[in-house]
Amino acid sequence: MSTTPFEQLANLDRRVHDPARLAILTALTACERADFLFLLRITGLTKGNLSSHLSKLEEAGLVEIEKRFVGKKTQTLIRLSDDGRRTIESYWQEMEELRESAAQWQPQAVPAPSTS
Amino acid sequence: MDTRDLDRIRFVTRHFNDLQGLRLAVPLGLITLSWASPAPLRIFMLLGALLLALGAKRYYGDAFGEVEQPPVDPATELTSVSIFSPAGPISRLEFRQVTPVARHFLVTLALAMVVFWFFQSLPPNILIQQGASPGQLPRIIPAPAYETDFERSFVHGETWLGVLPIKRPDTAMNKASFTRMTYALYGSLFLGVWLWRERRWSQSHHLVLAVLLLGLSILGTFLGFFASPDGKVPPDVGRFLPALIYPGMALLFCGYSMILMGLLDHWQLVRTLGWPVAAREEDLI
């Protein structure tokens, strides 16, 4: 059954389809793993915001978080899980399909109300 | 956040380690400049380059964080062709894997060297002889830079070594060849970096420097086309002559280009990631 672009849009993965989470996942796609500070700088998010998004992504199983000590301070390392990699690839594929179907989509003619 | 932002995030993350200009390119530029410097200054510059590389590594880690790049693609690993052996299967040969940036650099360098030597052997070329006094420019004689004694090799059958390019025994000529080679080497490096950085508009300063240095190498190689039979070159070309024949000038150009590249890379990183914070703070989560 064919769906309209609007229906496709509504079916997008909400775990990924958020500007902040998309930025985090895009950065993690381009590397093996990155630390919290780098993600903070590259996304421009606040600490609390980034922390909250990472917790949600970890709960969803899209990222893996590892903590280690560097001297006396903790360093948080984040990597994309296998599931996360598959999810982001699938998301971009869906976005590409959405773009194509939106370009071809034409609104169906709505019957004009009768004047009599 | 639009796709351009996401593309920028992807690019900076992917190239975070090689965009650290103060850690890589600037020390390399200082090392290059040290070759053209007197001995006491050379030691000072080498030490400075080493300290800068070490200090910058710590600075980038504290200011911008750390990114671990994925391992080299196993598909690029070379494998031996298996043939039947009575002693059993031949063990797989293991080659040291080459990082993509090194592969880009090596390929462009090899190509530049092949083209360089090919054109070097083409007539008309020039022979540069040392000037009469130290302040005087070397004398240019329109003649091949390298000669091959085909007649002796093949007609008289004296030696097969005659097919190899034989260098004319002149220090000034050797220095000029070294100068062109230096431009070709550094130009290839800049070109390799530009290709490695996805040929992006934002990385075009590498292309500009590559064109400049490779252009100087090519101009030096084709100097014979501009020289008149009495060894005179047009004033426009003559202006570049010191840069084309003195190795010290080439090392200065290449060293400063490398430092400029490093500073521009660093500036791009700072522009994208924002001005660094004073020190690493505790992470949340």
Interface residues (C-beta under 8 A of the other chain):
Chain A: P19 A20 L22 A23 T26 A27 L28 T29 A30 C31 E32 R33 A34 D35 F36 L37 F38 L39 L40 R41 I42 T43 G44 K47 G48 L50 S51 L54 S55 I65 K73 T74 Q75 T76 L77
Chain B: M1 D5 L6 I9 R10 F11 V12 T13 R14 F16 F64 G65 E66 V67 E68 Q69 P70 P71 T272 L273 G274 R280 E282 D283 L284 I285
